[in-house]
Amino acid sequence: MAERSTAAVDVADTSGEEPLTAKAGKATDDGAKAEKVSGREQDAAGTDEERAEAIEAQPPELHSGHKLARRYRLEECVTRLDGFSSWRAVDEMLRRAVGVHILPADHPRARPVLSAARSSALLGDPRFVQVLDAVEENDLVYVVHEWLPDATELTTVLANGPLEPHDAYQLVSQVSQAMAAAHREGLSHLRITPGSVLRTESGQYRIRGLAVMAALRGITCESPQRTDTEAIGALLYAALTQRWPYENDAHGLTGLPKGVGLIAPDQVRAGVHRGLSELAMRALINDGATASRQEQPCTTPEELAKAVAAMPRIRPPETAFNAPPPYQRTGYQQGSYRQSSAHGAAAPHATQPVTPPPSPLQSRTGRALKWSVSALLIAALGLGSWQLADTLLKREKDQDAPGNSQPAGGPKKPTGKALPVKGATEFSPLAEPFSEDQAHNVTDGDPSTAWVTGRFLGWPNFGNLSPRADGSGIILDLGSAKDISGIQVTMYRPGQTAEVRAAAPSAADPTTLGDFSQRLSKLGKSGDKLDVKLDQPVKSRYVLVHITKLPTDGTSDGFRGGISEVKIFS
């Protein structure tokens, strides 16, 4: 039989009957037995008649190996009380461990348990242990829920001492936020205890038994939000002090001294975080009074979550790295390694401390070695300085020589000077040019003149005509291949979709779009200007300012564009 997990099902301790350390290794069992929520009132576990009926309703005679719905194989019974039982089981379809509550269909609490389980399942909040199935079948009602083998009950965690301030802050923050979300959906817990809160290995807190735990015990309450808020305050109090905030011992924790009343956590134990101490008092029934100031009490999980969020954030403790212990010489190294003396023989004399030998560099050989190394270092530094000076002198001579102003083979630096343009032609690869006589306007230095396209109706991509499928634009000829570092294009009208391309350095008279293989800018909608600055100069003779879509000409269906000026920089 598999080992029990303390993170599987809801708690069923009997407040104060057994020390916490004795319970740490036991399985928990789903909130079966009665306990005090506040220490002042007994749980409202239904009327006496209902409780008597529940006790008389014996749990079904089930055994390990029994299957429910031909799927859930029962492994171990962890609770058998008040006519219901709780089991650790295996979902054979999904091959995972689950927890199962089982009641007779005629149990007085069967219907409330089914309703609570289905309502909890609809919430779907990962901060709660999820209800996986709720079924009435063959005179049985059973509820299947998650089993968390990597989680630990808060009861077990507190057995090792109070939590650090950061852990306590995470506890109250996560639990209050989760319960606030549940109450917004009309769900309450009514039995939040250290046994119903689990901490995973990642430090996240999960709440189990939402609505179901109270339904199994027949618990009702007129003010569920206040009850759950007080319970969260009790959790925070216990996390800070390792004491239960009421006179009675509960959940393996010692209660407060009788007759003293409710005192702040920072008065119970030294070193308690002041802000968390006040927060615990505001959540518990104390009329809102704290040790240091008068604060309004938190009566709902929502108010408690907001109060936690308003606190200064508590950082986790820094990881402490312990220094390794000093090296201890063994008996053999100290010269005391020997056989044990015979019985009755006198104890051996204490070993005399071994005088450490002098440092190797203090000997005659060591001093000679130091001088030799020093001489080699001085010689190496001198040689390196001479080589560096020789290299610098050669570089200065190379720079002074004519024709060697740039390093051989290296890229030329951009000069920012405008390159002269020998000619400009319209780019019309598949159709007759429509403004060829205006192409020279883009290089005349006058922004008032321009190369303007024809007017196209209905479509911005040059009338959607196949002869104009590649768009149009201007081809600029530099006369010879030159290094290009930037292009500045002044558009005739903003809103044109355009790009800049360059032909290969060896290209001659390129006319098609494929001839301009070097893309100098991305295709996109431009404004009044299209500026292109290249990280590395590009060598080419021919540059294409390519337009694929035209802007509207101000009418409802007309489109027209053009280019006013183009400057190419080296």
SULRA-V947146 format. One record per helix or strand. SS is the DSSP state (H for helix, E for strand). FROM is the first residue (numbers start at 0). LEN is the number of residues. If there is no record, write none. Layout:
ss=SS from=FROM len=LEN
ss=SS from=FROM len=LEN
This chain:
ss=H from=19 len=4
ss=E from=44 len=1
ss=H from=47 len=9
ss=E from=66 len=2
ss=E from=71 len=10
ss=E from=83 len=8
ss=E from=95 len=9
ss=H from=109 len=14
ss=E from=127 len=1
ss=E from=130 len=7
ss=E from=139 len=7
ss=E from=151 len=2
ss=H from=153 len=6
ss=H from=164 len=20
ss=E from=196 len=3
ss=E from=204 len=3
ss=H from=211 len=6
ss=E from=218 len=1
ss=H from=223 len=18
ss=E from=242 len=2
ss=E from=249 len=1
ss=E from=252 len=3
ss=H from=264 len=4
ss=H from=273 len=10
ss=E from=288 len=1
ss=E from=293 len=1
ss=H from=300 len=10
ss=H from=359 len=3
ss=H from=363 len=37
ss=E from=417 len=1
ss=E from=422 len=5
ss=H from=435 len=8
ss=E from=450 len=2
ss=E from=455 len=2
ss=H from=461 len=3
ss=H from=465 len=3
ss=E from=471 len=20
ss=E from=496 len=6
ss=H from=512 len=3
ss=E from=517 len=2
ss=E from=523 len=2
ss=E from=528 len=21
ss=E from=551 len=1
ss=E from=557 len=2
ss=E from=561 len=8
